[in-house]
Amino acid sequence: MSLKFTPETANARILSVGAYRPPRVVPNSEIVGRIDSTDEWIQQRTGIESRHFASADESLIDMAAKSANIAIARAGLVAEDIDAVIFATISYPYQAPSAATELLVRLGNTKAAAFDISAACAGFCYGVALANDLVRNKTAKNVLVMGAEKLSDFTDPDDRATAFIFADGAGSVVIGPSQDIGIGPTVWGASAETRDAIVLEPSYLEYKKNPGKLDLGWPNINQQGQTVFRWAVYEIAPIALRALEAAGLTPETLDAFIPHQANDRIIESLVKSMKLPESVVVAHDIRTSGNTSSASIPLAMDALLAERPELHGKSALLIGFGAGLVYAGQVVELPNKPNNQSK
Ligand code: UT7
């Protein structure tokens, strides 16, 4: 049997981007003492010079709300115009209810559809894929895709393998209807056989199973850096090229490359493997933002547009990759310059 209705479709694009970085800038010099490291080592191995940490009383949702309000205003919308929120995060400290519904309350729009996704550093690109489909099928009109993390809460400052990498921030986009096709096909998937390469542990259940066992420690991110590095360098470039090709572009016709900001050496290696010409503007927000997982791509997008305003309305290849291991990439048309942009 077939249902009796005529499906309607629309085109979708990113209408706006909004970013929030907590004011506290943390240079490498503040990190190195506890991990027997140096500013020089961190800069050489990762490109990171400094990052932002939220204050103890600044929550994930505080950051997300600030980013969302900027994105909504730049789209020329108000909170009530948002009819779905997709919240990508791995650092919301509750299993339920969702971060997305807490954000709705903070935005003063408690009626929109809202849910979280857990795809770590690929979470934002997973969210863009879903939002694109929601708008294209007219399931929603204006979707807020949020990537926000307070990773300083889940990083051990004494862990030599992670303390210098992870950071805090929130970046978001509003995806809505458009005349032209503004979001290309998503190429996504997983390498789940390597799912223990990045883990946040112990789980909540371990505390229940082992009451009073304080030496279990606080849940923190553990990362096998070299395993993830090799995977990113060898596997991600061909996936990113597939996303480019799926959108009908080539390295020569692409305007910007905004990969997940995990390590500047990974970014440089991707640029080389993909043979991106010098005309492609590459985001290097990692240098002053660190690795903010799901927030890194929208934060980098916002920074790039502030630095290079001529990229408004131009094409950008996004590629997210991380814990799972999971990945997703797509070409997007960057948002046009907002009429009401204050900064
Ligand atoms: O966002 C999710 C996805 N995550 C990623 O993409 C992260 C991917 N991985 C990485 O970015 C890199 O693996 C790290 C930046 C985490 C580490 O860099 P690396 O070049 O892979 O370092 P390594 O673990 O191979 O260690 C190299 C050397 C070792 O010394 P020897 O054996 O060569 O003498 C380590 O002991 O660097 C030493 N080392 C350090 N030295 C100073 C390891 N950690 C540190 C440190 N400070 N923090």
Boltz pocket constraint, residues with backbone or C-beta under 6 A from the ligand:
constraints:
  - pocket:
      binder: B
      contacts: [[A, 35], [A, 36], [A, 37], [A, 38], [A, 41], [A, 45], [A, 46], [A, 121], [A, 160], [A, 161], [A, 164], [A, 198], [A, 224], [A, 225], [A, 226], [A, 228], [A, 229], [A, 232], [A, 261], [A, 262], [A, 263], [A, 266], [A, 291], [A, 293], [A, 321], [A, 322], [A, 323]]
      max_distance: 6.0
